[in-house]
Amino acid sequence: MILALYIILFVYFLAIIALICGFTKVNSFEYIGLEPITKFSIIVPFRNEAENLPKLLDSFSKLNYPKDLFEVILVDDASDLRFKILDFRFLISIINNIRVSNSPKKDAISTAIQVVKNDWIITTDADCVVNTNWLLALDNYIQLHKVLMIAGAVSYECENSFLHHFQQLDLASLQGATIGSFGLKKGFMCNGANFAYTKSFFQDLNGFEGNDGIASGDDVFLLQKAIARFPKKVHYLKSENNIVVTRPLDHWKSLFYQRVRWASKTGSYQSGFGKGLGLVVFSGNLVWILGFGFWILDLIAFQNIVLLFLSKFVVDSILIYKANYFLTKNRMHYLILGSLLYPLFSVSVALYSLFGKYEWKGRRF
């Protein structure tokens, strides 16, 4: 019994070590002073975000980028109240979402793509704030690389609470796995809050066709489709100037549903690497829960539980530390407590996602 647990943990250990190695292989990139030439269309799907949108738009107004080289398209997905645009020095418009599928966000992006004026598209979320050099870093990278799709980083702006820092640790592990997979040339995951691609590339891929029946996944499904067909055209931009910041959720229930929504996409992954890694991570977290249960039942010794936890904790902490340092430069908080809670949270999310419903923007899916 204990041997089986150690074998599973050993496979998990190797997978995380591989991601750590992959993370180091992705070189950091900052803008190098090239004159900006790329024209961007920024698409922001939203629903009832009157409190958050002004902060996002204010960060757009502070972009260190020529105002005539980007436009902003807000896509209103049936908000209760009409959002009013104030005067900005950049081109901005609001359009209504045209629903044709079970995925409001995919529909919103597809709706906006019909009216964009530029070939390069960036999607982000209404509850985000962008870095001053966000577009500049993207532009310089595009000028230096033959690329048609770029994934970028997302981080949290945390307050001093366990729930917020727990989410930052979780997000750091996800971002670490994302960057690590790109370093291994097995990219399978990205975040739609910081995702760029050309309109022509989107059309060549037939957009979201094939997965528009799934409510979320406007990012990972498109990415996996792109990598399957044109792997050399899809890059990860590991740049501190390109990090998008958002707020963590304030309630455990909201966090649980959000992670269920994210996990519900795994079974539909086109990437075999992504599916395999998801299974390994699930098994690695399940090992800790089973081991603890076996100890309660007096089936294994306590020192085995300590060894299982320490083995997983050490390798996880390395990946999380590297990712968190890139994302925030801040010290990690509640690492031990978060590591004890995370396996139970993660396994619960994974199991619930197989059959349970979740709430998103006031709707149930």
N, C-alpha and C positions, 0 to 999 in steps of 0.2 A: 504493500500500500504506500509506504513512505517513499519507496523507490520510484513509483509512478509519479508522485508529486514532484520529486527532484528532477525526473526526466523532462516533465512539462516545463518546470521552471528553468531548466538548462536551455531548452529551445527558446523560451522567452528571453533569457539572458543573451543568447546569441543574436536574436532579432534586434534587441535594443542596442547592443554593441554595434551592429551593422548600421543602424540609424545614426548613432553618434559619429561613426566614421563618415557616413554620408553627409552629415551636417557640416563637418570640417572641410569637406571637398567643395562645397558651394562657396565661392569667393564673394567677399563683401564688395559692394559697388556703391560709390557716391558720385554725384554729378561732377564733371571735370571741366566745366566752364564752356562747353560747346554752346553756340548760339541756338536757342530753342527754335525749332521749325515745325514740330509735329502739332497737328490740330486734333484736339480731343473733344469728344462728346461724352459728358458725364451723365449717366442715367441713375436716378434715385427713385426706386419704387417706394411708396409710403402709404400708410393707412393710419389715420388718427395720430399724427406725429407733430401737432402744432407746437408742442413744447420743445421738441428736439430740433426740428428743421432750422430755426433761426441760428442755432449754434453751428450747424453744418454749413449753412450759407455764409455765415460770417467767416468761417475758416476758408471758404472758397475766395472770399473777397480779399483775403490776406495772402493768397498764393503769389509766390515769387515767379510769376509767369505772365507773359503778355495777355491781356484780357481779350484781345481779338483772336487768340489761338485756342480758345475753348468755349464751349457752351454747356449749359446745365439744363437737363430735361427732368422735371419732376413728374412722376406718374402716380396719380391719385387712384388708389384702389378702394373706391367707395367709402371714403372717410365720412364721418358723421357731419363734420363741418368743413366748409370750403376753406382751404388755406390761401391766404392773401400774400402775394409777393410784394415786398418793399422795393425801393429803388436800389439797384446794384449796378456796378460799373461793368459787369459782364452780361453776356446774353443768357437769359433764363426764361423758361416757359413751363407751364403746367398743362398736362394733357390727362385725359381720363383713361383708365385701364380698360382694355377691351378683352373681356373674359371669353376664352374659347376652350379652356381645359380645366383640370382639377388643380392646377398650380397657379395661384394668383401672381406670384413673383415672376415666373417664367413668362406668363402672359404680359406682364407689365414691361419687361425687357423687350419682348418681341414687338409690342405696341410702339415703344419708343424708337426701336431700330428702323421702323418704317418712316420716321420723320427726321432722323439725325442728319446733320449737315456735314459731318466729318467721318472719315473711315475708321479712325481709332476710337474705340468705345471703352469707357471705364464704368464699372458698376460699383456702387457703394450703398451704404444703408443710411437711413435718415437719422439714426441715433449715433452717428460717428462724427469725428472731427479729424481733418486731414492736416498733415505736416505742411509747413510753408513751402518746402521744396519738393512736394509730392509729385507734381507734374514735371518739374525740372529733372528729377532723377529718372523718371520714366522716359522722357524725351532723349536724354543723353544716352541711356541704355539702348533705346530703339535705333539711334543713329549709329551705334557701334556694333550692333548685332542684327543678323538676319532672322528676325523673330516676328511671329504673328499673334502670339498669346503670351501674356506675362501674369504670373501669380505673385501677389505681394502679402506682406505680413499685417496682422491685426493684433492689437494688444488692448488691455483694459486700463481704465483710470480708476484705481481702487481707493475706497475709503478704508478706514481702519476697522474692518470687521472680518471675522473668520469666513463668512460666506463670500465676501468679495475676494479675499486672498485665495480661498479654495478654488474659485473660478479662474483666477490668474494662474495658479499652478496647473490646473487642468488645461487651460488654453496654451500654456507654455509647452506642455507635453504634446499637444496636438500640433502646434507650430514646429516643434522639434521634429516630430515624425514627418510633417509635410516637407520641411527643408531637407531632412535626412533622406527621404525617398527620392527627391530630385537629385541629390548628390550621388545616389546609387543608380541614377537614370531609370528609376521606377516610379516617377511621380504619379500620384493617384488622387491627391487631395489638395484643395485650396479653399479660400474663403471669399465668398461673393461680395464682401464688404471692401475688397481691394483686388479687383480682377479686371484685367485689360485684354482686349483682343480687337482685331480689325473686323469691320462689318463684312467685308468680302470673305474673310475666313469663317465667320459665323454662318454665312450663307452657303459656303462650300461644304460645311459640316451639316447642313440642313437644320441648323439651329438646335432646338430642344426636341426635335422629332425622335420618338422612341422612348422618351421618359417623361412626357408631359402629363402622364397619369399620376405621377408622384408629386405630392404637394411641394416639397422642397427639392434641392439638388440642382438649382440653376447654375451652380458653380462646378461641383465635382463631376457630374455627368458630362457636361460640355468639355471639361478638361480631359477626362478619360477618353472621350470620343476623339478629341484632337490628338492626344498622345498616341492612340492606337493607329492613327493614319499618318500623322506628320510629327513624329517625336522630336525632331531637331528644330522645329519651329515653336516649341513651347518651352519657356524658361521660367525660372524663379528669380525674382529680383530681391536679393538679400541686401537691403539698403536701409540704414537708420532713417534716412530722409524720406523713405517711402512708406513708413509704418503708419497705418490708420488706427486711431484710438477710439474706442467705444466704451460705454459704461456697462459694468456687470449688472446682472439682475439682482433685485432686492429681496426676492422670496424664493425659498427652496422649491416650492411647487412650480414656479415659473422656470427655474433652472432645470428641474427634472423633465418638464415637458419639452424644453428647448433641446436638451441632450437626447431625448427620445426621438424628436424630429430629426436630429442629425444622425442618430444610429439607425433609424428606419430605412435609410438609403443604402446601407451596407450590402444587403442581400441582392441589390440590383446593380452593384458595381460591375463595370465591364472589365476592370483591372483584376486579374487573377492575383497579383501581388497584394493589392488592397484587401481583397477578401481573405487571403491567407494571413496577412498581418493582423487583420481584425480578429480572426479566430485565435491567433497566438496570444494577442493582448487579452482577449476575453478569458482564455484558459489560464494565463498567468495570474489574472486577478481572482479567478475562481479557485486556484490552488491555495491562495492565502485563506480564503473563507473556509474551504474544506478542511485545510490543515487545522484551523482554529476549532472547527466543529469536532474533528477527530480527537483533539486534545481535551475538549470538554467531555467527550465520551470516554476518555481515558484509553484511547486506542493508539496514540503516539505520545512520545515524551515532550515535555515543554521545551527542551533545548532544540528540538527539531523545529518547533514553531518559531523560535527566536532566529534560527538559522535561515528558515524560509523567508521571514520578514526582512532580515538584514541583507540577504542576497538580492532580493527584489528592490529594496530601498536604495541600496548603493547604486545600482545600475540606472534606476529611474532618476535618481537625484542628479547624476551626471548630465543626462540629456536635458532635464528640466532646467538645471543651472545654466547650461550653455544657451538654451533658447531664451530663458528669462533675462539673461545678461544682454543678449542682443536686443530684446524687445524693450526693456525698461532701464537697465543698469541699476535697478533697485535691489535691495536685499530681499531674499525670499522669506515669507512669513508663514508660520504654522506648517512647516514642511513635514515634521514627524506626525502631527495630528492629522494633517491632510492625507498623508500616506496610509495611515491606519483606516481612515474612513473611505478613501477612494475606491478600494476594491469592492466594498459593499454597494456603494453608489453606482459604480460602473456596471457591475453584474446586474443590478436591479434595472438599470436603464436598458441594457441589452435584452434582457428577458421580456420586459414590458413592451419593448418596441416590436416584438414578434407578433403581438396580438392586440395590444392596447391602443386606445385613441389618445390624441393629444390636442391641446388648444394652441392656436397661433393667431394672433391679431384678432381675438374675439370670435374665432371660428374653430370648429372641431373637425379634425381630419382622422 
